[in-house]
Amino acid sequence: MTITTTTIARLALLLGFALGQDEPSWNYDNAGTDWGPDYHGCDATVPGYIESPADLAYSNMTPNSDWIKYKFAFLPYFKAGQASSYGPEDWVYKIHGDDFGLLTAAEPYFYSLGDYKITWIPTEIRFHYPAEHTVNGTAYDLEMQIIFNTNSKVLLCQAYQGALSVFFNIDDTAGDNAFFDWQSDATAGNDITVDLSMVVSRIAAMQEYIYGYIGSDSQPPCTQKLCWYFLMNPLTMSTSQFNFF
């Protein structure tokens, strides 16, 4: 059998459970459709509930007309920070930490609503492979979700939680993506430093299509009124970097 970093990650997940780590009472076998009975927030039949992930259908928009409706303040101030913990958790790969910088953004809605500019503090990074959210029905190879908390005044983001998704596709012709250099330290069991500014620059809103919607957390308890933001242009990563997960 060929031992890969993917195999190691899966073995680490099983070993964690064997050593007493609580195995989640839920899984992704049915794409979350069976979470409702145990987690009320995950019940998409409740009026007004939106269960994430969703399909981001924007193929017919153009920057000079329809897209203008989706413009809102989006000011990232991310930086390199040391993770407090990392590894397989809740069936995905997670990195925890509280020193990755911040994001100041308006609530993601069709039009900017008043002065509700939120300061989002990242606390967790999740990696889903393949991506949870689809774009016009197509899933990218990997979705990195930066999970935030806030103490700011809100109008729509009533969970006081947010998420920013960055998509990646495998492209070996582009070589390794330097953002994932932390993987070698993670494989060795060393402390890791993650620099989110390498994938979300301070001028991202000037270079990218930024999309957003009001949904839920995409894992139990599926907290409602969580604000999602997306960088719609996918980045690249190598096969070996993808296989780490």
Secondary structure as UniProt FT lines:
FT   HELIX           5..18
FT   TURN            19..20
FT   TURN            29..34
FT   TURN            36..38
FT   HELIX           40..42
FT   TURN            44..45
FT   TURN            47..48
FT   STRAND          55..56
FT   TURN            59..60
FT   TURN            63..65
FT   HELIX           66..70
FT   STRAND          74..78
FT   STRAND          80..82
FT   STRAND          85..89
FT   TURN            90..91
FT   STRAND          92..96
FT   STRAND          101..106
FT   TURN            114..115
FT   STRAND          117..128
FT   STRAND          134..135
FT   TURN            136..137
FT   STRAND          142..149
FT   TURN            158..159
FT   STRAND          161..170
FT   HELIX           172..174
FT   HELIX           178..181
FT   HELIX           182..188
FT   STRAND          193..195
FT   HELIX           196..198
FT   TURN            202..203
FT   HELIX           204..207
FT   STRAND          210..216
FT   TURN            220..221
FT   STRAND          224..237
FT   HELIX           239..243
//
